Amino acid sequence: MKLYVGNLPYQITENDLRSFFSEFGDVSEVFIPMDNYSGQARGFAFVTMDSRSSMLEAIKNADGKELQGRPLKVNEAKPQEKRGGDFRGGGNHSGKRDNYRGRR
């Protein structure tokens, strides 16, 4: 019952999304991922609706609809795919600077 909402304006708030999606049913949760460096919203969010029928109604009626001047991309959120392997970097981690670039 979780929606992916894309193409959001960066200044969007949880209250903005809660209000917008409440038209389609009860909103259980809103999560807006923030950029770690700028602290700004990343342009997408996840909205959890209280029922599958509310989620489907939101997809049907909100996908392509404008919010704060931007056409939304709304669909069912998919589980995050595992990003291959268990990469932990390489090198001998001795802490010596010359292990990385421009050995002399």
C-alpha positions as YAML, in Angstrom:
chain: A
units: angstrom
residues:
- id: 1
  name: MET
  ca: [0.00, 0.00, 0.00]
- id: 2
  name: LYS
  ca: [3.07, 2.18, -0.41]
- id: 3
  name: LEU
  ca: [3.30, 4.67, -3.26]
- id: 4
  name: TYR
  ca: [6.37, 6.03, -4.97]
- id: 5
  name: VAL
  ca: [5.81, 9.70, -5.79]
- id: 6
  name: GLY
  ca: [8.35, 11.23, -8.17]
- id: 7
  name: ASN
  ca: [9.05, 14.59, -9.83]
- id: 8
  name: LEU
  ca: [8.34, 16.49, -6.62]
- id: 9
  name: PRO
  ca: [9.41, 20.07, -6.09]
- id: 10
  name: TYR
  ca: [12.37, 20.22, -3.69]
- id: 11
  name: GLN
  ca: [10.49, 22.41, -1.20]
- id: 12
  name: ILE
  ca: [7.65, 19.88, -0.75]
- id: 13
  name: THR
  ca: [6.67, 19.09, 2.85]
- id: 14
  name: GLU
  ca: [5.11, 16.10, 4.55]
- id: 15
  name: ASN
  ca: [1.97, 18.16, 5.19]
- id: 16
  name: ASP
  ca: [1.73, 19.07, 1.49]
- id: 17
  name: LEU
  ca: [1.79, 15.40, 0.49]
- id: 18
  name: ARG
  ca: [-0.49, 14.27, 3.31]
- id: 19
  name: SER
  ca: [-3.06, 16.88, 2.28]
- id: 20
  name: PHE
  ca: [-2.78, 16.07, -1.44]
- id: 21
  name: PHE
  ca: [-3.12, 12.29, -1.03]
- id: 22
  name: SER
  ca: [-5.84, 12.41, 1.65]
- id: 23
  name: GLU
  ca: [-8.23, 13.08, -1.24]
- id: 24
  name: PHE
  ca: [-7.83, 9.39, -2.14]
- id: 25
  name: GLY
  ca: [-8.01, 7.86, 1.36]
- id: 26
  name: ASP
  ca: [-6.32, 7.87, 4.73]
- id: 27
  name: VAL
  ca: [-2.57, 8.47, 4.62]
- id: 28
  name: SER
  ca: [-0.66, 6.34, 7.14]
- id: 29
  name: GLU
  ca: [2.86, 7.61, 6.54]
- id: 30
  name: VAL
  ca: [4.85, 10.04, 4.41]
- id: 31
  name: PHE
  ca: [8.60, 9.70, 3.95]
- id: 32
  name: ILE
  ca: [10.60, 12.31, 2.02]
- id: 33
  name: PRO
  ca: [14.25, 11.25, 1.57]
- id: 34
  name: MET
  ca: [16.66, 14.13, 2.13]
- id: 35
  name: ASP
  ca: [20.07, 14.69, 0.57]
- id: 36
  name: ASN
  ca: [22.76, 14.07, 3.19]
- id: 37
  name: TYR
  ca: [24.88, 17.02, 2.09]
- id: 38
  name: SER
  ca: [22.41, 19.77, 1.21]
- id: 39
  name: GLY
  ca: [19.59, 18.77, 3.57]
- id: 40
  name: GLN
  ca: [17.20, 19.38, 0.66]
- id: 41
  name: ALA
  ca: [14.49, 16.94, -0.42]
- id: 42
  name: ARG
  ca: [15.66, 14.60, -3.21]
- id: 43
  name: GLY
  ca: [12.60, 15.10, -5.44]
- id: 44
  name: PHE
  ca: [10.68, 11.95, -4.56]
- id: 45
  name: ALA
  ca: [8.78, 10.51, -1.62]
- id: 46
  name: PHE
  ca: [6.97, 7.43, -0.37]
- id: 47
  name: VAL
  ca: [3.36, 7.74, 0.74]
- id: 48
  name: THR
  ca: [1.66, 4.85, 2.54]
- id: 49
  name: MET
  ca: [-2.09, 4.62, 2.17]
- id: 50
  name: ASP
  ca: [-4.37, 2.80, 4.61]
- id: 51
  name: SER
  ca: [-5.77, 0.35, 2.04]
- id: 52
  name: ARG
  ca: [-5.02, -1.16, -1.33]
- id: 53
  name: SER
  ca: [-8.13, 0.46, -2.81]
- id: 54
  name: SER
  ca: [-6.91, 3.90, -1.64]
- id: 55
  name: MET
  ca: [-3.50, 3.22, -3.14]
- id: 56
  name: LEU
  ca: [-5.01, 2.22, -6.50]
- id: 57
  name: GLU
  ca: [-7.29, 5.26, -6.45]
- id: 58
  name: ALA
  ca: [-4.28, 7.51, -5.83]
- id: 59
  name: ILE
  ca: [-2.31, 5.93, -8.69]
- id: 60
  name: LYS
  ca: [-5.27, 6.27, -11.05]
- id: 61
  name: ASN
  ca: [-6.01, 9.90, -10.18]
- id: 62
  name: ALA
  ca: [-2.70, 11.44, -9.08]
- id: 63
  name: ASP
  ca: [-0.28, 10.12, -11.72]
- id: 64
  name: GLY
  ca: [0.35, 13.03, -14.07]
- id: 65
  name: LYS
  ca: [-1.58, 15.50, -11.89]
- id: 66
  name: GLU
  ca: [0.24, 18.74, -11.05]
- id: 67
  name: LEU
  ca: [1.39, 19.59, -7.56]
- id: 68
  name: GLN
  ca: [3.10, 22.92, -7.05]
- id: 69
  name: GLY
  ca: [3.56, 23.25, -10.80]
- id: 70
  name: ARG
  ca: [5.08, 19.82, -11.44]
- id: 71
  name: PRO
  ca: [3.39, 16.76, -12.97]
- id: 72
  name: LEU
  ca: [3.67, 13.89, -10.51]
- id: 73
  name: LYS
  ca: [4.83, 10.38, -11.27]
- id: 74
  name: VAL
  ca: [2.84, 8.07, -8.98]
- id: 75
  name: ASN
  ca: [3.04, 4.29, -8.91]
- id: 76
  name: GLU
  ca: [3.22, 1.40, -6.48]
- id: 77
  name: ALA
  ca: [6.53, 1.37, -4.63]
- id: 78
  name: LYS
  ca: [8.65, -1.68, -5.36]
- id: 79
  name: PRO
  ca: [10.98, -3.27, -2.82]
- id: 80
  name: GLN
  ca: [14.52, -1.96, -3.17]
- id: 81
  name: GLU
  ca: [16.63, -4.33, -5.22]
- id: 82
  name: LYS
  ca: [19.85, -5.58, -3.73]
- id: 83
  name: ARG
  ca: [22.73, -3.77, -5.37]
- id: 84
  name: GLY
  ca: [25.01, -6.66, -6.24]
- id: 85
  name: GLY
  ca: [27.84, -8.15, -4.28]
- id: 86
  name: ASP
  ca: [29.39, -7.29, -1.00]
- id: 87
  name: PHE
  ca: [31.85, -4.64, -2.18]
- id: 88
  name: ARG
  ca: [34.03, -3.40, 0.62]
- id: 89
  name: GLY
  ca: [36.76, -1.69, -1.34]
- id: 90
  name: GLY
  ca: [40.24, -2.87, -2.02]
- id: 91
  name: GLY
  ca: [43.82, -2.12, -1.21]
- id: 92
  name: ASN
  ca: [45.85, -3.07, 1.78]
- id: 93
  name: HIS
  ca: [44.48, -0.29, 4.02]
- id: 94
  name: SER
  ca: [47.86, 0.38, 5.56]
- id: 95
  name: GLY
  ca: [47.06, 4.07, 5.77]
- id: 96
  name: LYS
  ca: [50.03, 5.11, 3.67]
- id: 97
  name: ARG
  ca: [49.19, 7.82, 1.19]
- id: 98
  name: ASP
  ca: [51.37, 6.38, -1.56]
- id: 99
  name: ASN
  ca: [49.14, 3.30, -1.73]
- id: 100
  name: TYR
  ca: [46.51, 5.27, -3.59]
- id: 101
  name: ARG
  ca: [47.88, 7.60, -6.26]
- id: 102
  name: GLY
  ca: [51.12, 8.58, -7.87]
- id: 103
  name: ARG
  ca: [53.59, 6.30, -6.24]
- id: 104
  name: ARG
  ca: [57.02, 7.80, -6.47]
...
